[in-house]
């Protein structure tokens, strides 16, 4: 009887697991996507959410963000978020408050509807100097997040454990 109870509890827990397929689209991928491709990804690949890069280091604001987000919503994605990749040594990223204020202005000017801004914490490709000291990195990211939060924007942070420890300790 106790084995059946354990089996039953295990099956009960297993049936409550939720998983969803989603897309993380870079600046370049987003820019190249057509409305028809968005619909195809939603329908044939069963993706339900999209996270679109809206800000990239030295390139700054992805000017296709408004179109990409609108196309994702039009393709019936259930959730559309945006993400930011920035660093304190990337051109135009300092102060972080100005960079994020410019992004907020773009989002409001173009009526971009999204759920959350995700801060993408990654090392720079082929450039070990894009981040500064741990303390400077923490202050930089706090400034960026605070600026977004002051504009009533929900913020999430994602990273790998390996990259997180190298950037923030």
Phi and psi in radians as a Rosetta constraint file:
Dihedral C 1 N 2 CA 2 C 2 CIRCULARHARMONIC -1.135 0.35
Dihedral N 2 CA 2 C 2 N 3 CIRCULARHARMONIC -0.590 0.35
Dihedral C 2 N 3 CA 3 C 3 CIRCULARHARMONIC -1.152 0.35
Dihedral N 3 CA 3 C 3 N 4 CIRCULARHARMONIC -0.686 0.35
Dihedral C 3 N 4 CA 4 C 4 CIRCULARHARMONIC -1.148 0.35
Dihedral N 4 CA 4 C 4 N 5 CIRCULARHARMONIC -0.667 0.35
Dihedral C 4 N 5 CA 5 C 5 CIRCULARHARMONIC -1.114 0.35
Dihedral N 5 CA 5 C 5 N 6 CIRCULARHARMONIC -0.784 0.35
Dihedral C 5 N 6 CA 6 C 6 CIRCULARHARMONIC -1.091 0.35
Dihedral N 6 CA 6 C 6 N 7 CIRCULARHARMONIC -0.762 0.35
Dihedral C 6 N 7 CA 7 C 7 CIRCULARHARMONIC -1.070 0.35
Dihedral N 7 CA 7 C 7 N 8 CIRCULARHARMONIC -0.773 0.35
Dihedral C 7 N 8 CA 8 C 8 CIRCULARHARMONIC -1.085 0.35
Dihedral N 8 CA 8 C 8 N 9 CIRCULARHARMONIC -0.810 0.35
Dihedral C 8 N 9 CA 9 C 9 CIRCULARHARMONIC -1.106 0.35
Dihedral N 9 CA 9 C 9 N 10 CIRCULARHARMONIC -0.687 0.35
Dihedral C 9 N 10 CA 10 C 10 CIRCULARHARMONIC -1.095 0.35
Dihedral N 10 CA 10 C 10 N 11 CIRCULARHARMONIC -0.762 0.35
Dihedral C 10 N 11 CA 11 C 11 CIRCULARHARMONIC -1.186 0.35
Dihedral N 11 CA 11 C 11 N 12 CIRCULARHARMONIC -0.617 0.35
Dihedral C 11 N 12 CA 12 C 12 CIRCULARHARMONIC -1.116 0.35
Dihedral N 12 CA 12 C 12 N 13 CIRCULARHARMONIC -0.751 0.35
Dihedral C 12 N 13 CA 13 C 13 CIRCULARHARMONIC -1.189 0.35
Dihedral N 13 CA 13 C 13 N 14 CIRCULARHARMONIC -0.710 0.35
Dihedral C 13 N 14 CA 14 C 14 CIRCULARHARMONIC -1.124 0.35
Dihedral N 14 CA 14 C 14 N 15 CIRCULARHARMONIC -0.569 0.35
Dihedral C 14 N 15 CA 15 C 15 CIRCULARHARMONIC -1.311 0.35
Dihedral N 15 CA 15 C 15 N 16 CIRCULARHARMONIC -0.204 0.35
Dihedral C 15 N 16 CA 16 C 16 CIRCULARHARMONIC -1.713 0.35
Dihedral N 16 CA 16 C 16 N 17 CIRCULARHARMONIC 0.106 0.35
Dihedral C 16 N 17 CA 17 C 17 CIRCULARHARMONIC -1.281 0.35
Dihedral N 17 CA 17 C 17 N 18 CIRCULARHARMONIC 2.380 0.35
Dihedral C 17 N 18 CA 18 C 18 CIRCULARHARMONIC -2.064 0.35
Dihedral N 18 CA 18 C 18 N 19 CIRCULARHARMONIC 2.343 0.35
Dihedral C 18 N 19 CA 19 C 19 CIRCULARHARMONIC -2.416 0.35
Dihedral N 19 CA 19 C 19 N 20 CIRCULARHARMONIC 2.561 0.35
Dihedral C 19 N 20 CA 20 C 20 CIRCULARHARMONIC -2.433 0.35
Dihedral N 20 CA 20 C 20 N 21 CIRCULARHARMONIC 2.593 0.35
Dihedral C 20 N 21 CA 21 C 21 CIRCULARHARMONIC -1.690 0.35
Dihedral N 21 CA 21 C 21 N 22 CIRCULARHARMONIC 2.376 0.35
Dihedral C 21 N 22 CA 22 C 22 CIRCULARHARMONIC -2.490 0.35
Dihedral N 22 CA 22 C 22 N 23 CIRCULARHARMONIC 3.072 0.35
Dihedral C 22 N 23 CA 23 C 23 CIRCULARHARMONIC -2.107 0.35
Dihedral N 23 CA 23 C 23 N 24 CIRCULARHARMONIC 2.478 0.35
Dihedral C 23 N 24 CA 24 C 24 CIRCULARHARMONIC -2.089 0.35
Dihedral N 24 CA 24 C 24 N 25 CIRCULARHARMONIC 1.846 0.35
Dihedral C 24 N 25 CA 25 C 25 CIRCULARHARMONIC -1.862 0.35
Dihedral N 25 CA 25 C 25 N 26 CIRCULARHARMONIC 2.214 0.35
Dihedral C 25 N 26 CA 26 C 26 CIRCULARHARMONIC -1.269 0.35
Dihedral N 26 CA 26 C 26 N 27 CIRCULARHARMONIC 2.984 0.35
Dihedral C 26 N 27 CA 27 C 27 CIRCULARHARMONIC -0.917 0.35
Dihedral N 27 CA 27 C 27 N 28 CIRCULARHARMONIC -0.872 0.35
Dihedral C 27 N 28 CA 28 C 28 CIRCULARHARMONIC -1.167 0.35
Dihedral N 28 CA 28 C 28 N 29 CIRCULARHARMONIC -0.738 0.35
Dihedral C 28 N 29 CA 29 C 29 CIRCULARHARMONIC -1.110 0.35
Dihedral N 29 CA 29 C 29 N 30 CIRCULARHARMONIC -0.771 0.35
Dihedral C 29 N 30 CA 30 C 30 CIRCULARHARMONIC -1.056 0.35
Dihedral N 30 CA 30 C 30 N 31 CIRCULARHARMONIC -0.813 0.35
Dihedral C 30 N 31 CA 31 C 31 CIRCULARHARMONIC -1.048 0.35
Dihedral N 31 CA 31 C 31 N 32 CIRCULARHARMONIC -0.615 0.35
Dihedral C 31 N 32 CA 32 C 32 CIRCULARHARMONIC -1.437 0.35
Dihedral N 32 CA 32 C 32 N 33 CIRCULARHARMONIC -0.253 0.35
Dihedral C 32 N 33 CA 33 C 33 CIRCULARHARMONIC -1.308 0.35
Dihedral N 33 CA 33 C 33 N 34 CIRCULARHARMONIC 2.461 0.35
Dihedral C 33 N 34 CA 34 C 34 CIRCULARHARMONIC -1.792 0.35
Dihedral N 34 CA 34 C 34 N 35 CIRCULARHARMONIC 2.870 0.35
Dihedral C 34 N 35 CA 35 C 35 CIRCULARHARMONIC -1.033 0.35
Dihedral N 35 CA 35 C 35 N 36 CIRCULARHARMONIC -0.680 0.35
Dihedral C 35 N 36 CA 36 C 36 CIRCULARHARMONIC -1.126 0.35
Dihedral N 36 CA 36 C 36 N 37 CIRCULARHARMONIC -0.660 0.35
Dihedral C 36 N 37 CA 37 C 37 CIRCULARHARMONIC -1.170 0.35
Dihedral N 37 CA 37 C 37 N 38 CIRCULARHARMONIC -0.659 0.35
Dihedral C 37 N 38 CA 38 C 38 CIRCULARHARMONIC -1.039 0.35
Dihedral N 38 CA 38 C 38 N 39 CIRCULARHARMONIC -0.802 0.35
Dihedral C 38 N 39 CA 39 C 39 CIRCULARHARMONIC -1.114 0.35
Dihedral N 39 CA 39 C 39 N 40 CIRCULARHARMONIC -0.680 0.35
Dihedral C 39 N 40 CA 40 C 40 CIRCULARHARMONIC -1.116 0.35
Dihedral N 40 CA 40 C 40 N 41 CIRCULARHARMONIC -0.788 0.35
Dihedral C 40 N 41 CA 41 C 41 CIRCULARHARMONIC -1.094 0.35
Dihedral N 41 CA 41 C 41 N 42 CIRCULARHARMONIC -0.672 0.35
Dihedral C 41 N 42 CA 42 C 42 CIRCULARHARMONIC -1.198 0.35
Dihedral N 42 CA 42 C 42 N 43 CIRCULARHARMONIC -0.741 0.35
Dihedral C 42 N 43 CA 43 C 43 CIRCULARHARMONIC -1.406 0.35
Dihedral N 43 CA 43 C 43 N 44 CIRCULARHARMONIC -0.930 0.35
Dihedral C 43 N 44 CA 44 C 44 CIRCULARHARMONIC -1.463 0.35
Dihedral N 44 CA 44 C 44 N 45 CIRCULARHARMONIC -0.549 0.35
Dihedral C 44 N 45 CA 45 C 45 CIRCULARHARMONIC -1.720 0.35
Dihedral N 45 CA 45 C 45 N 46 CIRCULARHARMONIC -0.032 0.35
Dihedral C 45 N 46 CA 46 C 46 CIRCULARHARMONIC 1.012 0.35
Dihedral N 46 CA 46 C 46 N 47 CIRCULARHARMONIC 0.580 0.35
Dihedral C 46 N 47 CA 47 C 47 CIRCULARHARMONIC -1.341 0.35
Dihedral N 47 CA 47 C 47 N 48 CIRCULARHARMONIC 2.396 0.35
Dihedral C 47 N 48 CA 48 C 48 CIRCULARHARMONIC -1.930 0.35
Dihedral N 48 CA 48 C 48 N 49 CIRCULARHARMONIC -0.353 0.35
Dihedral C 48 N 49 CA 49 C 49 CIRCULARHARMONIC -2.355 0.35
Dihedral N 49 CA 49 C 49 N 50 CIRCULARHARMONIC 2.755 0.35
Dihedral C 49 N 50 CA 50 C 50 CIRCULARHARMONIC -2.364 0.35
Dihedral N 50 CA 50 C 50 N 51 CIRCULARHARMONIC 2.486 0.35
Dihedral C 50 N 51 CA 51 C 51 CIRCULARHARMONIC -2.199 0.35
Dihedral N 51 CA 51 C 51 N 52 CIRCULARHARMONIC 2.053 0.35
Dihedral C 51 N 52 CA 52 C 52 CIRCULARHARMONIC -1.960 0.35
Dihedral N 52 CA 52 C 52 N 53 CIRCULARHARMONIC 2.306 0.35
Dihedral C 52 N 53 CA 53 C 53 CIRCULARHARMONIC -1.201 0.35
Dihedral N 53 CA 53 C 53 N 54 CIRCULARHARMONIC 2.112 0.35
Dihedral C 53 N 54 CA 54 C 54 CIRCULARHARMONIC -1.859 0.35
Dihedral N 54 CA 54 C 54 N 55 CIRCULARHARMONIC -0.278 0.35
Dihedral C 54 N 55 CA 55 C 55 CIRCULARHARMONIC -2.574 0.35
Dihedral N 55 CA 55 C 55 N 56 CIRCULARHARMONIC 2.248 0.35
Dihedral C 55 N 56 CA 56 C 56 CIRCULARHARMONIC -2.302 0.35
Dihedral N 56 CA 56 C 56 N 57 CIRCULARHARMONIC 1.905 0.35
Dihedral C 56 N 57 CA 57 C 57 CIRCULARHARMONIC 0.417 0.35
Dihedral N 57 CA 57 C 57 N 58 CIRCULARHARMONIC -2.133 0.35
Dihedral C 57 N 58 CA 58 C 58 CIRCULARHARMONIC -1.135 0.35
Dihedral N 58 CA 58 C 58 N 59 CIRCULARHARMONIC -0.366 0.35
Dihedral C 58 N 59 CA 59 C 59 CIRCULARHARMONIC -1.379 0.35
Dihedral N 59 CA 59 C 59 N 60 CIRCULARHARMONIC -0.356 0.35
Dihedral C 59 N 60 CA 60 C 60 CIRCULARHARMONIC 1.123 0.35
Dihedral N 60 CA 60 C 60 N 61 CIRCULARHARMONIC -2.349 0.35
Dihedral C 60 N 61 CA 61 C 61 CIRCULARHARMONIC -1.231 0.35
Dihedral N 61 CA 61 C 61 N 62 CIRCULARHARMONIC 2.302 0.35
Dihedral C 61 N 62 CA 62 C 62 CIRCULARHARMONIC -1.356 0.35
Dihedral N 62 CA 62 C 62 N 63 CIRCULARHARMONIC 1.886 0.35
Dihedral C 62 N 63 CA 63 C 63 CIRCULARHARMONIC -1.185 0.35
Dihedral N 63 CA 63 C 63 N 64 CIRCULARHARMONIC -0.164 0.35
Dihedral C 63 N 64 CA 64 C 64 CIRCULARHARMONIC -1.647 0.35
Dihedral N 64 CA 64 C 64 N 65 CIRCULARHARMONIC 0.024 0.35
Dihedral C 64 N 65 CA 65 C 65 CIRCULARHARMONIC -0.953 0.35
Dihedral N 65 CA 65 C 65 N 66 CIRCULARHARMONIC -0.848 0.35
Dihedral C 65 N 66 CA 66 C 66 CIRCULARHARMONIC -1.026 0.35
Dihedral N 66 CA 66 C 66 N 67 CIRCULARHARMONIC -0.787 0.35
Dihedral C 66 N 67 CA 67 C 67 CIRCULARHARMONIC -1.147 0.35
Dihedral N 67 CA 67 C 67 N 68 CIRCULARHARMONIC -0.778 0.35
Dihedral C 67 N 68 CA 68 C 68 CIRCULARHARMONIC -1.091 0.35
Dihedral N 68 CA 68 C 68 N 69 CIRCULARHARMONIC -0.778 0.35
Dihedral C 68 N 69 CA 69 C 69 CIRCULARHARMONIC -1.118 0.35
Dihedral N 69 CA 69 C 69 N 70 CIRCULARHARMONIC -0.777 0.35
Dihedral C 69 N 70 CA 70 C 70 CIRCULARHARMONIC -1.080 0.35
Dihedral N 70 CA 70 C 70 N 71 CIRCULARHARMONIC -0.715 0.35
Dihedral C 70 N 71 CA 71 C 71 CIRCULARHARMONIC -1.137 0.35
Dihedral N 71 CA 71 C 71 N 72 CIRCULARHARMONIC -0.673 0.35
Dihedral C 71 N 72 CA 72 C 72 CIRCULARHARMONIC -1.123 0.35
Dihedral N 72 CA 72 C 72 N 73 CIRCULARHARMONIC -0.779 0.35
Dihedral C 72 N 73 CA 73 C 73 CIRCULARHARMONIC -1.094 0.35
Dihedral N 73 CA 73 C 73 N 74 CIRCULARHARMONIC -0.744 0.35
Dihedral C 73 N 74 CA 74 C 74 CIRCULARHARMONIC -1.121 0.35
Dihedral N 74 CA 74 C 74 N 75 CIRCULARHARMONIC -0.459 0.35
Dihedral C 74 N 75 CA 75 C 75 CIRCULARHARMONIC -1.498 0.35
Dihedral N 75 CA 75 C 75 N 76 CIRCULARHARMONIC 0.128 0.35
Dihedral C 75 N 76 CA 76 C 76 CIRCULARHARMONIC 1.230 0.35
Dihedral N 76 CA 76 C 76 N 77 CIRCULARHARMONIC 0.561 0.35
Dihedral C 76 N 77 CA 77 C 77 CIRCULARHARMONIC -1.155 0.35
Dihedral N 77 CA 77 C 77 N 78 CIRCULARHARMONIC 2.472 0.35
Dihedral C 77 N 78 CA 78 C 78 CIRCULARHARMONIC -1.433 0.35
Dihedral N 78 CA 78 C 78 N 79 CIRCULARHARMONIC -0.330 0.35
Dihedral C 78 N 79 CA 79 C 79 CIRCULARHARMONIC -2.598 0.35
Dihedral N 79 CA 79 C 79 N 80 CIRCULARHARMONIC 2.343 0.35
Dihedral C 79 N 80 CA 80 C 80 CIRCULARHARMONIC -2.320 0.35
Dihedral N 80 CA 80 C 80 N 81 CIRCULARHARMONIC 2.062 0.35
Dihedral C 80 N 81 CA 81 C 81 CIRCULARHARMONIC -2.053 0.35
Dihedral N 81 CA 81 C 81 N 82 CIRCULARHARMONIC 2.994 0.35
Dihedral C 81 N 82 CA 82 C 82 CIRCULARHARMONIC -2.200 0.35
Dihedral N 82 CA 82 C 82 N 83 CIRCULARHARMONIC 2.814 0.35
Dihedral C 82 N 83 CA 83 C 83 CIRCULARHARMONIC -2.351 0.35
Dihedral N 83 CA 83 C 83 N 84 CIRCULARHARMONIC 2.754 0.35
Dihedral C 83 N 84 CA 84 C 84 CIRCULARHARMONIC -2.162 0.35
Dihedral N 84 CA 84 C 84 N 85 CIRCULARHARMONIC 2.244 0.35
Dihedral C 84 N 85 CA 85 C 85 CIRCULARHARMONIC -2.058 0.35
Dihedral N 85 CA 85 C 85 N 86 CIRCULARHARMONIC 2.101 0.35
Dihedral C 85 N 86 CA 86 C 86 CIRCULARHARMONIC -2.568 0.35
Dihedral N 86 CA 86 C 86 N 87 CIRCULARHARMONIC 2.836 0.35
Dihedral C 86 N 87 CA 87 C 87 CIRCULARHARMONIC -2.598 0.35
Dihedral N 87 CA 87 C 87 N 88 CIRCULARHARMONIC 2.747 0.35
Dihedral C 87 N 88 CA 88 C 88 CIRCULARHARMONIC -1.229 0.35
Dihedral N 88 CA 88 C 88 N 89 CIRCULARHARMONIC -0.227 0.35
Dihedral C 88 N 89 CA 89 C 89 CIRCULARHARMONIC -1.884 0.35
Dihedral N 89 CA 89 C 89 N 90 CIRCULARHARMONIC 0.118 0.35
Dihedral C 89 N 90 CA 90 C 90 CIRCULARHARMONIC -1.447 0.35
Dihedral N 90 CA 90 C 90 N 91 CIRCULARHARMONIC 2.469 0.35
Dihedral C 90 N 91 CA 91 C 91 CIRCULARHARMONIC -0.998 0.35
Dihedral N 91 CA 91 C 91 N 92 CIRCULARHARMONIC 2.271 0.35
Dihedral C 91 N 92 CA 92 C 92 CIRCULARHARMONIC 1.387 0.35
Dihedral N 92 CA 92 C 92 N 93 CIRCULARHARMONIC 0.157 0.35
Dihedral C 92 N 93 CA 93 C 93 CIRCULARHARMONIC -1.730 0.35
Dihedral N 93 CA 93 C 93 N 94 CIRCULARHARMONIC -0.116 0.35
Dihedral C 93 N 94 CA 94 C 94 CIRCULARHARMONIC -2.117 0.35
Dihedral N 94 CA 94 C 94 N 95 CIRCULARHARMONIC 2.285 0.35
Dihedral C 94 N 95 CA 95 C 95 CIRCULARHARMONIC -1.277 0.35
Dihedral N 95 CA 95 C 95 N 96 CIRCULARHARMONIC 2.638 0.35
Dihedral C 95 N 96 CA 96 C 96 CIRCULARHARMONIC -1.057 0.35
Dihedral N 96 CA 96 C 96 N 97 CIRCULARHARMONIC -0.562 0.35
Dihedral C 96 N 97 CA 97 C 97 CIRCULARHARMONIC -1.101 0.35
Dihedral N 97 CA 97 C 97 N 98 CIRCULARHARMONIC -0.678 0.35
Dihedral C 97 N 98 CA 98 C 98 CIRCULARHARMONIC -1.195 0.35
Dihedral N 98 CA 98 C 98 N 99 CIRCULARHARMONIC -0.748 0.35
Dihedral C 98 N 99 CA 99 C 99 CIRCULARHARMONIC -1.052 0.35
Dihedral N 99 CA 99 C 99 N 100 CIRCULARHARMONIC -0.778 0.35
Dihedral C 99 N 100 CA 100 C 100 CIRCULARHARMONIC -1.291 0.35
Dihedral N 100 CA 100 C 100 N 101 CIRCULARHARMONIC -0.575 0.35
Dihedral C 100 N 101 CA 101 C 101 CIRCULARHARMONIC -1.097 0.35
Dihedral N 101 CA 101 C 101 N 102 CIRCULARHARMONIC -0.689 0.35
Dihedral C 101 N 102 CA 102 C 102 CIRCULARHARMONIC -1.131 0.35
Dihedral N 102 CA 102 C 102 N 103 CIRCULARHARMONIC -0.683 0.35
Dihedral C 102 N 103 CA 103 C 103 CIRCULARHARMONIC -1.136 0.35
Dihedral N 103 CA 103 C 103 N 104 CIRCULARHARMONIC -0.792 0.35
Dihedral C 103 N 104 CA 104 C 104 CIRCULARHARMONIC -1.034 0.35
Dihedral N 104 CA 104 C 104 N 105 CIRCULARHARMONIC -0.751 0.35
Dihedral C 104 N 105 CA 105 C 105 CIRCULARHARMONIC -1.054 0.35
Dihedral N 105 CA 105 C 105 N 106 CIRCULARHARMONIC -0.785 0.35
Dihedral C 105 N 106 CA 106 C 106 CIRCULARHARMONIC -1.045 0.35
Dihedral N 106 CA 106 C 106 N 107 CIRCULARHARMONIC -0.838 0.35
Dihedral C 106 N 107 CA 107 C 107 CIRCULARHARMONIC -1.072 0.35
Dihedral N 107 CA 107 C 107 N 108 CIRCULARHARMONIC -0.739 0.35
Dihedral C 107 N 108 CA 108 C 108 CIRCULARHARMONIC -1.243 0.35
Dihedral N 108 CA 108 C 108 N 109 CIRCULARHARMONIC -0.748 0.35
Dihedral C 108 N 109 CA 109 C 109 CIRCULARHARMONIC -1.056 0.35
Dihedral N 109 CA 109 C 109 N 110 CIRCULARHARMONIC -0.641 0.35
Dihedral C 109 N 110 CA 110 C 110 CIRCULARHARMONIC -1.712 0.35
Dihedral N 110 CA 110 C 110 N 111 CIRCULARHARMONIC 0.172 0.35
Dihedral C 110 N 111 CA 111 C 111 CIRCULARHARMONIC 0.877 0.35
Dihedral N 111 CA 111 C 111 N 112 CIRCULARHARMONIC 0.824 0.35
Dihedral C 111 N 112 CA 112 C 112 CIRCULARHARMONIC -1.371 0.35
Dihedral N 112 CA 112 C 112 N 113 CIRCULARHARMONIC 2.145 0.35
Dihedral C 112 N 113 CA 113 C 113 CIRCULARHARMONIC -1.773 0.35
Dihedral N 113 CA 113 C 113 N 114 CIRCULARHARMONIC 2.098 0.35
Dihedral C 113 N 114 CA 114 C 114 CIRCULARHARMONIC -2.594 0.35
Dihedral N 114 CA 114 C 114 N 115 CIRCULARHARMONIC 2.885 0.35
Dihedral C 114 N 115 CA 115 C 115 CIRCULARHARMONIC -1.548 0.35
Dihedral N 115 CA 115 C 115 N 116 CIRCULARHARMONIC -0.787 0.35
Dihedral C 115 N 116 CA 116 C 116 CIRCULARHARMONIC -2.689 0.35
Dihedral N 116 CA 116 C 116 N 117 CIRCULARHARMONIC 2.696 0.35
Dihedral C 116 N 117 CA 117 C 117 CIRCULARHARMONIC -1.793 0.35
Dihedral N 117 CA 117 C 117 N 118 CIRCULARHARMONIC 2.147 0.35
Dihedral C 117 N 118 CA 118 C 118 CIRCULARHARMONIC -1.719 0.35
Dihedral N 118 CA 118 C 118 N 119 CIRCULARHARMONIC 2.265 0.35
Dihedral C 118 N 119 CA 119 C 119 CIRCULARHARMONIC -1.569 0.35
Dihedral N 119 CA 119 C 119 N 120 CIRCULARHARMONIC 2.058 0.35
Dihedral C 119 N 120 CA 120 C 120 CIRCULARHARMONIC -1.623 0.35
Dihedral N 120 CA 120 C 120 N 121 CIRCULARHARMONIC 1.899 0.35
Dihedral C 120 N 121 CA 121 C 121 CIRCULARHARMONIC -1.675 0.35
Dihedral N 121 CA 121 C 121 N 122 CIRCULARHARMONIC 1.836 0.35
Dihedral C 121 N 122 CA 122 C 122 CIRCULARHARMONIC -2.444 0.35
Dihedral N 122 CA 122 C 122 N 123 CIRCULARHARMONIC 2.731 0.35
Dihedral C 122 N 123 CA 123 C 123 CIRCULARHARMONIC -1.320 0.35
Dihedral N 123 CA 123 C 123 N 124 CIRCULARHARMONIC 2.777 0.35
Dihedral C 123 N 124 CA 124 C 124 CIRCULARHARMONIC -1.394 0.35
Dihedral N 124 CA 124 C 124 N 125 CIRCULARHARMONIC 2.481 0.35
Dihedral C 124 N 125 CA 125 C 125 CIRCULARHARMONIC -1.163 0.35
Dihedral N 125 CA 125 C 125 N 126 CIRCULARHARMONIC 2.195 0.35
Dihedral C 125 N 126 CA 126 C 126 CIRCULARHARMONIC 0.974 0.35
Dihedral N 126 CA 126 C 126 N 127 CIRCULARHARMONIC 0.442 0.35
Dihedral C 126 N 127 CA 127 C 127 CIRCULARHARMONIC -2.539 0.35
Dihedral N 127 CA 127 C 127 N 128 CIRCULARHARMONIC 1.635 0.35
Dihedral C 127 N 128 CA 128 C 128 CIRCULARHARMONIC -1.253 0.35
Dihedral N 128 CA 128 C 128 N 129 CIRCULARHARMONIC -0.092 0.35
Dihedral C 128 N 129 CA 129 C 129 CIRCULARHARMONIC -1.770 0.35
Dihedral N 129 CA 129 C 129 N 130 CIRCULARHARMONIC 0.150 0.35
Dihedral C 129 N 130 CA 130 C 130 CIRCULARHARMONIC -1.270 0.35
Dihedral N 130 CA 130 C 130 N 131 CIRCULARHARMONIC -0.434 0.35
Dihedral C 130 N 131 CA 131 C 131 CIRCULARHARMONIC -1.809 0.35
Dihedral N 131 CA 131 C 131 N 132 CIRCULARHARMONIC 2.800 0.35
Dihedral C 131 N 132 CA 132 C 132 CIRCULARHARMONIC -1.898 0.35
Dihedral N 132 CA 132 C 132 N 133 CIRCULARHARMONIC -2.586 0.35
Dihedral C 132 N 133 CA 133 C 133 CIRCULARHARMONIC -1.225 0.35
Dihedral N 133 CA 133 C 133 N 134 CIRCULARHARMONIC 2.801 0.35
Dihedral C 133 N 134 CA 134 C 134 CIRCULARHARMONIC -0.958 0.35
Dihedral N 134 CA 134 C 134 N 135 CIRCULARHARMONIC -0.784 0.35
Dihedral C 134 N 135 CA 135 C 135 CIRCULARHARMONIC -1.121 0.35
Dihedral N 135 CA 135 C 135 N 136 CIRCULARHARMONIC -0.745 0.35
Dihedral C 135 N 136 CA 136 C 136 CIRCULARHARMONIC -1.146 0.35
Dihedral N 136 CA 136 C 136 N 137 CIRCULARHARMONIC -0.677 0.35
Dihedral C 136 N 137 CA 137 C 137 CIRCULARHARMONIC -1.112 0.35
Dihedral N 137 CA 137 C 137 N 138 CIRCULARHARMONIC -0.772 0.35
Dihedral C 137 N 138 CA 138 C 138 CIRCULARHARMONIC -1.076 0.35
Dihedral N 138 CA 138 C 138 N 139 CIRCULARHARMONIC -0.820 0.35
Dihedral C 138 N 139 CA 139 C 139 CIRCULARHARMONIC -1.086 0.35
Dihedral N 139 CA 139 C 139 N 140 CIRCULARHARMONIC -0.715 0.35
Dihedral C 139 N 140 CA 140 C 140 CIRCULARHARMONIC -1.058 0.35
Dihedral N 140 CA 140 C 140 N 141 CIRCULARHARMONIC -0.854 0.35
Dihedral C 140 N 141 CA 141 C 141 CIRCULARHARMONIC -1.221 0.35
Dihedral N 141 CA 141 C 141 N 142 CIRCULARHARMONIC -0.634 0.35
Dihedral C 141 N 142 CA 142 C 142 CIRCULARHARMONIC -1.062 0.35
Dihedral N 142 CA 142 C 142 N 143 CIRCULARHARMONIC -0.705 0.35
Dihedral C 142 N 143 CA 143 C 143 CIRCULARHARMONIC -1.102 0.35
Dihedral N 143 CA 143 C 143 N 144 CIRCULARHARMONIC -0.750 0.35
Dihedral C 143 N 144 CA 144 C 144 CIRCULARHARMONIC -1.125 0.35
Dihedral N 144 CA 144 C 144 N 145 CIRCULARHARMONIC -0.833 0.35
Dihedral C 144 N 145 CA 145 C 145 CIRCULARHARMONIC -1.127 0.35
Dihedral N 145 CA 145 C 145 N 146 CIRCULARHARMONIC -0.770 0.35
Dihedral C 145 N 146 CA 146 C 146 CIRCULARHARMONIC -1.059 0.35
Dihedral N 146 CA 146 C 146 N 147 CIRCULARHARMONIC -0.708 0.35
Dihedral C 146 N 147 CA 147 C 147 CIRCULARHARMONIC -1.069 0.35
Dihedral N 147 CA 147 C 147 N 148 CIRCULARHARMONIC -0.771 0.35
Dihedral C 147 N 148 CA 148 C 148 CIRCULARHARMONIC -1.142 0.35
Dihedral N 148 CA 148 C 148 N 149 CIRCULARHARMONIC -0.775 0.35
Dihedral C 148 N 149 CA 149 C 149 CIRCULARHARMONIC -1.111 0.35
Dihedral N 149 CA 149 C 149 N 150 CIRCULARHARMONIC -0.623 0.35
Dihedral C 149 N 150 CA 150 C 150 CIRCULARHARMONIC -1.125 0.35
Dihedral N 150 CA 150 C 150 N 151 CIRCULARHARMONIC -0.359 0.35
Dihedral C 150 N 151 CA 151 C 151 CIRCULARHARMONIC -1.657 0.35
Dihedral N 151 CA 151 C 151 N 152 CIRCULARHARMONIC 0.268 0.35
Dihedral C 151 N 152 CA 152 C 152 CIRCULARHARMONIC 1.078 0.35
Dihedral N 152 CA 152 C 152 N 153 CIRCULARHARMONIC 0.611 0.35
Dihedral C 152 N 153 CA 153 C 153 CIRCULARHARMONIC -1.782 0.35
Dihedral N 153 CA 153 C 153 N 154 CIRCULARHARMONIC 2.287 0.35
Dihedral C 153 N 154 CA 154 C 154 CIRCULARHARMONIC -1.276 0.35
Dihedral N 154 CA 154 C 154 N 155 CIRCULARHARMONIC 2.394 0.35
Dihedral C 154 N 155 CA 155 C 155 CIRCULARHARMONIC -2.192 0.35
Dihedral N 155 CA 155 C 155 N 156 CIRCULARHARMONIC 2.375 0.35
Dihedral C 155 N 156 CA 156 C 156 CIRCULARHARMONIC -2.170 0.35
Dihedral N 156 CA 156 C 156 N 157 CIRCULARHARMONIC 2.799 0.35
Dihedral C 156 N 157 CA 157 C 157 CIRCULARHARMONIC -2.234 0.35
Dihedral N 157 CA 157 C 157 N 158 CIRCULARHARMONIC 2.344 0.35
Dihedral C 157 N 158 CA 158 C 158 CIRCULARHARMONIC -2.349 0.35
Dihedral N 158 CA 158 C 158 N 159 CIRCULARHARMONIC 2.587 0.35
Dihedral C 158 N 159 CA 159 C 159 CIRCULARHARMONIC -2.924 0.35
Dihedral N 159 CA 159 C 159 N 160 CIRCULARHARMONIC 3.002 0.35
Dihedral C 159 N 160 CA 160 C 160 CIRCULARHARMONIC -1.652 0.35
Dihedral N 160 CA 160 C 160 N 161 CIRCULARHARMONIC 2.701 0.35
Dihedral C 160 N 161 CA 161 C 161 CIRCULARHARMONIC -0.995 0.35
Dihedral N 161 CA 161 C 161 N 162 CIRCULARHARMONIC -0.667 0.35
Dihedral C 161 N 162 CA 162 C 162 CIRCULARHARMONIC -1.089 0.35
Dihedral N 162 CA 162 C 162 N 163 CIRCULARHARMONIC -0.845 0.35
Dihedral C 162 N 163 CA 163 C 163 CIRCULARHARMONIC -1.240 0.35
Dihedral N 163 CA 163 C 163 N 164 CIRCULARHARMONIC -0.667 0.35
Dihedral C 163 N 164 CA 164 C 164 CIRCULARHARMONIC -0.992 0.35
Dihedral N 164 CA 164 C 164 N 165 CIRCULARHARMONIC -0.816 0.35
Dihedral C 164 N 165 CA 165 C 165 CIRCULARHARMONIC -1.186 0.35
Dihedral N 165 CA 165 C 165 N 166 CIRCULARHARMONIC -0.509 0.35
Dihedral C 165 N 166 CA 166 C 166 CIRCULARHARMONIC -1.353 0.35
Dihedral N 166 CA 166 C 166 N 167 CIRCULARHARMONIC -0.470 0.35
Dihedral C 166 N 167 CA 167 C 167 CIRCULARHARMONIC -1.585 0.35
Dihedral N 167 CA 167 C 167 N 168 CIRCULARHARMONIC -0.762 0.35
Dihedral C 167 N 168 CA 168 C 168 CIRCULARHARMONIC -2.037 0.35
Dihedral N 168 CA 168 C 168 N 169 CIRCULARHARMONIC -0.137 0.35
